[in-house]
Amino acid sequence: MPSIDCRQLAYVRGDRPVLENISLQLPQGKLLALLGHNGAGKSTLIKLLLGLLKPAGGELKILGKAAGESPMQVGYLPENVSFYDNMPLGELLNYFAGLKGIGADRVKELLVEFELDGLVKRRLGQCSKGQRQRLGLAQALLSRPRLLLLDEPTVGLDPSASALMYAQLAALKQRGCTIVVCTHELALVEPHLDLALMLANGRMRALGSLDNLRQEADLPQEILLPSRLELSGDPVLGPSFSAGRLKLAKASVPEAIAVLTEQYRCFDFQLPPASLGELFHHFMAPSDSNRRNVAPKRFGEAA
Amino acid sequence: MQLVRENEALKFKRSNPLFIVAAKEFKDCLRSRWLQTACCLFALLATAVIFGAGALGGEFRWQALPQLFNSLLTLSVFLVPLLALLLSFDAVVGEAEAGTLLLLLTYPLSRSQWLAGKLMGQGGALLLALLLGFGLPLGLLPLLAQEYRTVELPAALALLLASAWLLGLVFMLLGYWISMQVKQKAQALALLMLLWLLLVLLYDLALLVLAVVAADNLGQESLQWLMLLNPASVFRLLNQSFLGLVIGGPTWPWLLGILFGWLLLLSWLCRYSFQRRPL
């Protein structure tokens, strides 16, 4: 049974369709990155998954039940949650635990796990953004949820706090928790995601694992060259060379490698796969210019 | 999977979420400077009314009970709605701005329970402020003066406190309702201050002008009915009626009923609006 099973999901606000034709099956223990520009419908989709909004059409099952029917199995961290400035940190976690009927032992366990046990009496107004986000995640994990929905969990965090947040998510995934992360920080989520869903204007632009998306996008391949190699004068590779790298259509890569190894005796080049950022730009580009911008270049064509 | 087993192993002992929300709101209010200031202000002004008004003639003399309570009524009709609005203006919009409203709605807690819990907690804090600010100085009166050792004092005091609390709850619900309609806390505060000005200061003044200008056309009875449309005026009339300062018109139990009616009507309105509030 998939943790999230939605078929042709739609949501309408007034007369305006906000989400159209969203279909997705997310197996348990996987991390889905929900990507898109502001206003693409990501937060609306999360609200639908939480059962806070009613779909205008389609089917939606969360952990085999209707959305909103398993509040103890679903954890949620909203975007930019600041909680209550005057409340001590420990009291806040106890408040949320009380609402879910969870005992003090679990609260203590989470305070220790998220290194917040020394801040129990500190008022939230005096806590840093990172401490608040850790508290937010601890709150979401109170009932040991099987599904975790996180809306921009690392926004405003410094790089080490963001890395720590993703390390915690990776550990949760390892224990079987299904995670949906709505984010703009592509480089951070890339090493952890199993699936990416890209939304634009409420419609699905792409859905799949990184490998699937790379295959579908068929972006030009980059070859990173050692700094000693200067190829701008090369009659064959020169037009594709720029700033220490070659950018070529996939089909031309074997031929280029042959030139590099045989003619230049260069073996320490790298072939990095397309990053999530590159895939995002490819799929999110306006559809009419999309293909034109990313059309694979033939060997010898200008990059 | 490991997490499924852990989740199933967790023991859930849920208390009524309404009381958990109420307890949190009550504690929040106790931490609020508004409540602490109001408590001190109530006590200070009540003491000033008790002793200050008695010294107005140049020689100190304890005031008669109805006159003393009438002065306190004027004081409470200004301050109680103001405190209620200051406690409640950000009840919904503040939680929405902080992101906690959305989060709480994903918890096993209905919107009505959350709203009722808020009213219960903030209403409890208001009652505490009234008891400490008004109840304590007035309750000590019989110890200070022989004139106040009467059976009327506890009854008048109980009615003053109970009706002031009801009035506060009515304004608190008005605060919630406005807080549901706006997108920013500042908007809610501005609108509620305007409402306070209208209902507490300008409404009676407008009726007074109307009574002078158009008393012949409107008649005494119409003016009385117009007074009943404003909960602040109902509160004043109710206590004045009990103290025998008003002759004719509805009796104090009727007026108490009208104040209850306002409470029920606004509770229903808030619940209705909150159920339909877009997220």
HADDOCK unambig.tbl for C-alpha pairs under 7 A between the chains (distance, minus, plus):
assign (segid A and resid 50 and name CA) (segid B and resid 106 and name CA) 6.68 0.50 0.50
assign (segid A and resid 71 and name CA) (segid B and resid 106 and name CA) 6.41 0.50 0.50
assign (segid A and resid 71 and name CA) (segid B and resid 107 and name CA) 5.91 0.50 0.50
assign (segid A and resid 71 and name CA) (segid B and resid 108 and name CA) 6.03 0.50 0.50
assign (segid A and resid 76 and name CA) (segid B and resid 103 and name CA) 6.96 0.50 0.50
assign (segid A and resid 78 and name CA) (segid B and resid 99 and name CA) 6.46 0.50 0.50
assign (segid A and resid 78 and name CA) (segid B and resid 103 and name CA) 6.49 0.50 0.50
assign (segid A and resid 80 and name CA) (segid B and resid 99 and name CA) 6.62 0.50 0.50
assign (segid A and resid 81 and name CA) (segid B and resid 98 and name CA) 5.50 0.50 0.50
assign (segid A and resid 81 and name CA) (segid B and resid 99 and name CA) 4.51 0.50 0.50
assign (segid A and resid 81 and name CA) (segid B and resid 100 and name CA) 6.49 0.50 0.50
assign (segid A and resid 82 and name CA) (segid B and resid 98 and name CA) 5.08 0.50 0.50
assign (segid A and resid 82 and name CA) (segid B and resid 99 and name CA) 6.59 0.50 0.50
assign (segid A and resid 83 and name CA) (segid B and resid 98 and name CA) 5.64 0.50 0.50
assign (segid A and resid 83 and name CA) (segid B and resid 99 and name CA) 6.95 0.50 0.50
assign (segid A and resid 83 and name CA) (segid B and resid 100 and name CA) 6.00 0.50 0.50
assign (segid A and resid 98 and name CA) (segid B and resid 14 and name CA) 6.91 0.50 0.50
assign (segid A and resid 98 and name CA) (segid B and resid 20 and name CA) 6.84 0.50 0.50
assign (segid A and resid 99 and name CA) (segid B and resid 17 and name CA) 5.46 0.50 0.50
assign (segid A and resid 99 and name CA) (segid B and resid 20 and name CA) 6.79 0.50 0.50
assign (segid A and resid 100 and name CA) (segid B and resid 14 and name CA) 6.48 0.50 0.50
assign (segid A and resid 100 and name CA) (segid B and resid 107 and name CA) 6.86 0.50 0.50
assign (segid A and resid 100 and name CA) (segid B and resid 108 and name CA) 6.60 0.50 0.50
assign (segid A and resid 101 and name CA) (segid B and resid 12 and name CA) 4.86 0.50 0.50
assign (segid A and resid 101 and name CA) (segid B and resid 13 and name CA) 4.65 0.50 0.50
assign (segid A and resid 101 and name CA) (segid B and resid 14 and name CA) 3.81 0.50 0.50
assign (segid A and resid 101 and name CA) (segid B and resid 15 and name CA) 6.61 0.50 0.50
assign (segid A and resid 102 and name CA) (segid B and resid 12 and name CA) 5.31 0.50 0.50
assign (segid A and resid 102 and name CA) (segid B and resid 13 and name CA) 6.44 0.50 0.50
assign (segid A and resid 143 and name CA) (segid B and resid 7 and name CA) 6.58 0.50 0.50
assign (segid A and resid 144 and name CA) (segid B and resid 3 and name CA) 6.75 0.50 0.50
assign (segid A and resid 144 and name CA) (segid B and resid 6 and name CA) 6.85 0.50 0.50
assign (segid A and resid 144 and name CA) (segid B and resid 7 and name CA) 5.22 0.50 0.50
assign (segid A and resid 145 and name CA) (segid B and resid 7 and name CA) 6.73 0.50 0.50
assign (segid A and resid 146 and name CA) (segid B and resid 3 and name CA) 6.54 0.50 0.50
assign (segid A and resid 146 and name CA) (segid B and resid 4 and name CA) 6.45 0.50 0.50
assign (segid A and resid 175 and name CA) (segid B and resid 2 and name CA) 5.66 0.50 0.50
assign (segid A and resid 175 and name CA) (segid B and resid 3 and name CA) 5.77 0.50 0.50
assign (segid A and resid 176 and name CA) (segid B and resid 1 and name CA) 5.71 0.50 0.50
assign (segid A and resid 176 and name CA) (segid B and resid 2 and name CA) 6.34 0.50 0.50
assign (segid A and resid 176 and name CA) (segid B and resid 3 and name CA) 5.70 0.50 0.50
assign (segid A and resid 177 and name CA) (segid B and resid 3 and name CA) 6.46 0.50 0.50
